[in-house]
Amino acid sequence: MVSSTNVTERNGKIIFEALVNSKSQLDSLVEKASILTKLGMQYRQSLEKRCPDLKMAEAEVDLLGNELEELLSLLAKIYIAVDHYTPVLQHYPGIWDKGELNFD
């Protein structure tokens, strides 16, 4: 017959082996979590370095867009003025060459 000491000893070995196996798995998970944490920090640092560059580029694009709108508005005004004064300008030689402005 099996004694209670023998059963307890066998159960203790099974539990010990399970704990050793669990510790091994846990160590592996801790190592993977550490690697992922370091990788996440590297990505965050990279993003933080790029973010000011992106903000500066966005501001520059906004300024260039505003300047383009102003220049297009000015060009539209010039076209309106040229169209308005076309009959007068046709009487001055050198300004018109076959109906187009001559900038030479």
Contact map, one row per residue, 1 for C-alpha under 8 A:
11100000000000000000000000000000000000000000000000000000000000000000000000000000000000000000000000000000
11110110000000000000000000000000000000000000000000000000000000000000000000000000000000000000000000000000
11111110000000000000000000000000000000000000000000000000000000000000000000000000000000000000000000000000
01111111000000000000000000000000000000000000000000000000000000000000000000000000000000000000000000000000
00111111100000000000000000000000000000000000000000000000000000000000000000000000000000000000000000000000
01111111110000000000000000000000000000000000000000000000000000000000000000000000000000000000000000000000
01111111111000000000000000000000000000000000000000000000000000000000000000000000000000000000000000000000
00011111111100000000000000000000000000000000000000000000000000000000000000000000000000000000000000000000
00001111111110000000000000000000000000000000000000000000000000000000000000000000000000000000000000000000
00000111111111000000000000000000000000000000000000000000000000000000000000000000000000000000000000000000
00000011111111100000000000000000000000000000000000000000000000000000000000000000000000000000000000000000
00000001111111110000000000000000000000000000000000000000000000000000000000000000000000000000000000000000
00000000111111111000000000000000000000000000000000000000000000000000000000000000000000000000000000000000
00000000011111111100000000000000000000000000000000000000000000000000000000000000000000000000000000000000
00000000001111111110000000000000000000000000000000000000000000000000000000000000000000000000000000000000
00000000000111111111000000000000000000000000000000000000000000000000000000000000000000000000000000000000
00000000000011111111100000000000000000000000000000000000000000000000000000000000000000000000000000000000
00000000000001111111110000000000000000000000000000000000000000000000000000000000000000000000000000000000
00000000000000111111111000000000000000000000000000000000000000000000000000000000000000000000000000000000
00000000000000011111111100000000000000000000000000000000000000000000000000000000000000000000000000000000
00000000000000001111111110000000000000000000000000000000000000000000000000000000000000000000000000000000
00000000000000000111111111000000000000000000000000000000000000000000000000000000000000000000000000000000
00000000000000000011111111100000000000000000000000000000000000000000000000000000000000000000000000000000
00000000000000000001111111110000000000000000000000000000000000000000000000000000000000000000000000000000
00000000000000000000111111111000000000000000000000000000000000000000000000000000000000000000000000000000
00000000000000000000011111111100000000000000000000000000000000000000000000000000000000000000000000000000
00000000000000000000001111111110000000000000000000000000000000000000000000000000000000000000000000000000
00000000000000000000000111111111000000000000000000000000000000000000000000000000000000000000000000000000
00000000000000000000000011111111100000000000000000000000000000000000000000000000000000000000000000000000
00000000000000000000000001111111110000000000000000000000000000000000000000000000000000000000000000000000
00000000000000000000000000111111111000000000000000000000000000000000000000000000000000000000000000000000
00000000000000000000000000011111111100000000000000000000000000000000000000000000000000000000000000000000
00000000000000000000000000001111111110000000000000000000000000000000000000000000000000000000000000000000
00000000000000000000000000000111111111000000000000000000000000000000000000000000000000000000000000000000
00000000000000000000000000000011111111100000000000000000000000000000000000000000000000000000000000000000
00000000000000000000000000000001111111110000000000000000000000000000000000000000000000000000000000000000
00000000000000000000000000000000111111111000000000000000000000000000000000000000000000000000000000000000
00000000000000000000000000000000011111111100000000000000000000000000000000000000000000000000000000000000
00000000000000000000000000000000001111111110000000000000000000000000000000000000000000000000000000000000
00000000000000000000000000000000000111111111000000000000000000000000000000000000000000000000000000000000
00000000000000000000000000000000000011111111100000000000000000000000000000000000000000000000000000000000
00000000000000000000000000000000000001111111110000000000000000000000000000000000000000000000000000000000
00000000000000000000000000000000000000111111111000000000000000000000000000000000000000000000000000000000
00000000000000000000000000000000000000011111111100000000000000000000000000000000000000000000000000000000
00000000000000000000000000000000000000001111111110000000000000000000000000000000000000000000000000000000
00000000000000000000000000000000000000000111111111000000000000000000000000000000000000000000000000000000
00000000000000000000000000000000000000000011111111100000000000000000000000000000000000000000000000000000
00000000000000000000000000000000000000000001111111110000000000000000000000000000000000000000000000000000
00000000000000000000000000000000000000000000111111111000000000000000000000000000000000000000000000000000
00000000000000000000000000000000000000000000011111111100000000000000000000000000000000000000000000000000
00000000000000000000000000000000000000000000001111111110000000000000000000000000000000000000000000000000
00000000000000000000000000000000000000000000000111111111000000000000000000000000000000000000000000000000
00000000000000000000000000000000000000000000000011111111100000000000000000000000000000000000000000000000
00000000000000000000000000000000000000000000000001111111110000000000000000000000000000000000000000000000
00000000000000000000000000000000000000000000000000111111111000000000000000000000000000000000000000000000
00000000000000000000000000000000000000000000000000011111111100000000000000000000000000000000000000000000
00000000000000000000000000000000000000000000000000001111111110000000000000000000000000000000000000000000
00000000000000000000000000000000000000000000000000000111111111000000000000000000000000000000000000000000
00000000000000000000000000000000000000000000000000000011111111100000000000000000000000000000000000000000
00000000000000000000000000000000000000000000000000000001111111110000000000000000000000000000000000000000
00000000000000000000000000000000000000000000000000000000111111111000000000000000000000000000000000000000
00000000000000000000000000000000000000000000000000000000011111111100000000000000000000000000000000000000
00000000000000000000000000000000000000000000000000000000001111111110000000000000000000000000000000000000
00000000000000000000000000000000000000000000000000000000000111111111000000000000000000000000000000000000
00000000000000000000000000000000000000000000000000000000000011111111100000000000000000000000000000000000
00000000000000000000000000000000000000000000000000000000000001111111110000000000000000000000000000000000
00000000000000000000000000000000000000000000000000000000000000111111111000000000000000000000000000000000
00000000000000000000000000000000000000000000000000000000000000011111111100000000000000000000000000000000
00000000000000000000000000000000000000000000000000000000000000001111111110000000000000000000000000000000
00000000000000000000000000000000000000000000000000000000000000000111111111000000000000000000000000000000
00000000000000000000000000000000000000000000000000000000000000000011111111100000000000000000000000000000
00000000000000000000000000000000000000000000000000000000000000000001111111110000000000000000000000000000
00000000000000000000000000000000000000000000000000000000000000000000111111111000000000000000000000000000
00000000000000000000000000000000000000000000000000000000000000000000011111111100000000000000000000000000
00000000000000000000000000000000000000000000000000000000000000000000001111111110000000000000000000000000
00000000000000000000000000000000000000000000000000000000000000000000000111111111000000000000000000000000
00000000000000000000000000000000000000000000000000000000000000000000000011111111100000000000000000000000
00000000000000000000000000000000000000000000000000000000000000000000000001111111110000000000000000000000
00000000000000000000000000000000000000000000000000000000000000000000000000111111111000000000000000000000
00000000000000000000000000000000000000000000000000000000000000000000000000011111111100000000000000000000
00000000000000000000000000000000000000000000000000000000000000000000000000001111111110000000000000000000
00000000000000000000000000000000000000000000000000000000000000000000000000000111111111000000000000000000
00000000000000000000000000000000000000000000000000000000000000000000000000000011111111000000000000000000
00000000000000000000000000000000000000000000000000000000000000000000000000000001111111100000000000000000
00000000000000000000000000000000000000000000000000000000000000000000000000000000111111111000000000000000
00000000000000000000000000000000000000000000000000000000000000000000000000000000011111111100000000000000
00000000000000000000000000000000000000000000000000000000000000000000000000000000000111111110000000000000
00000000000000000000000000000000000000000000000000000000000000000000000000000000000011111111000000000000
00000000000000000000000000000000000000000000000000000000000000000000000000000000000011111111001100000000
00000000000000000000000000000000000000000000000000000000000000000000000000000000000001111111101100000000
00000000000000000000000000000000000000000000000000000000000000000000000000000000000000111111100000000000
00000000000000000000000000000000000000000000000000000000000000000000000000000000000000011111111100000000
00000000000000000000000000000000000000000000000000000000000000000000000000000000000000000111111100000000
00000000000000000000000000000000000000000000000000000000000000000000000000000000000000000001111110000100
00000000000000000000000000000000000000000000000000000000000000000000000000000000000000001101111110001110
00000000000000000000000000000000000000000000000000000000000000000000000000000000000000001101111111111100
00000000000000000000000000000000000000000000000000000000000000000000000000000000000000000000011111111100
00000000000000000000000000000000000000000000000000000000000000000000000000000000000000000000000111110000
00000000000000000000000000000000000000000000000000000000000000000000000000000000000000000000000111111000
00000000000000000000000000000000000000000000000000000000000000000000000000000000000000000000000111111100
00000000000000000000000000000000000000000000000000000000000000000000000000000000000000000000001110111110
00000000000000000000000000000000000000000000000000000000000000000000000000000000000000000000011110011111
00000000000000000000000000000000000000000000000000000000000000000000000000000000000000000000001000001111
00000000000000000000000000000000000000000000000000000000000000000000000000000000000000000000000000000111
